[in-house]
Amino acid sequence: MILGLVNALRMAELYNEYTISSLQLLQAKKQMDMQKEYYNALSEQINEIREVKHDIRHFVGVIKRLAEDERYNELINFLNELAEITETDPLPVFCDNAVANSIMGYYFLMAKKSGIQFYCTCSIQKQLSISDSDLCIVMGNAIENAIEACEKLDNQQERFVSVEARIINNQLLIKVENSYDGCLTLQNGGFVSTKREKSHGLGMKNIRRIVEANGGFIKTAYDGSLFTLMAAFPIH
């Protein structure tokens, strides 16, 4: 019986290690996918700028000739067309930390596609004592949950996500606020996602697991229209 109990405990430990390793691998893949999509968007914008820069001498030539011939109406029309061609929405740089920046850049693009206002105030240094995978799990799941909640709102004017991340007194503080439809499902003291995937509800659990493993804590608040998640843990 003792040997059986020892083997059972060992199998449970191995299963737990396997589960954690699998989650870490999935998170690493997700992190790479986010970085890839964000950098692809950056590359597209850089290529657009290069194309405009290549043709700028032609644009200057046309403007010069129209001005010299005093064809001002045509000049105004040409400048209006040029303004439309060169108008781009620059991708913001959120902070010096590459992982945090790519996560927020990725979800900035996702929010834009869904008509969600995305606000961000972030000041995180390049290197942190917390691992990149842990940072990705906490920030990625928190912002992803916020965006998914916003997407359920029919009125796009009400959709918004606000992210704050900064270091104060050797504590990494993360605060994510979002609008939502007022519907929350609580089970065993935690939130249950309405997603149908097998991984539903794991986002908040993973956030809590990582934060507590790093000696921190999380706090949530909600009032029927605004949901707030706050996480804090020490860094060295």
Secondary structure, 3 states (H helix, E strand, C coil): CHHHHHHHHHHHHHHHHHHHHHHHHHHHHHHHHHHHHHHHHHHHHHHHHHHHHHHHHHHHHHHHHHHHCCCHHHHHHHHHHHHHHHCCCCCCCCCCCHHHHHHHHHHHHHHHHCCCEEEEEEECCCCCCCCHHHHHHHHHHHHHHHHHHHHCCCCHHHCEEEEEEEEECCEEEEEEEEECCCCCCEECCEECCCCCCCCCCHHHHHHHHHHHHCCCEEEEEECCCEEEEEEEEECC
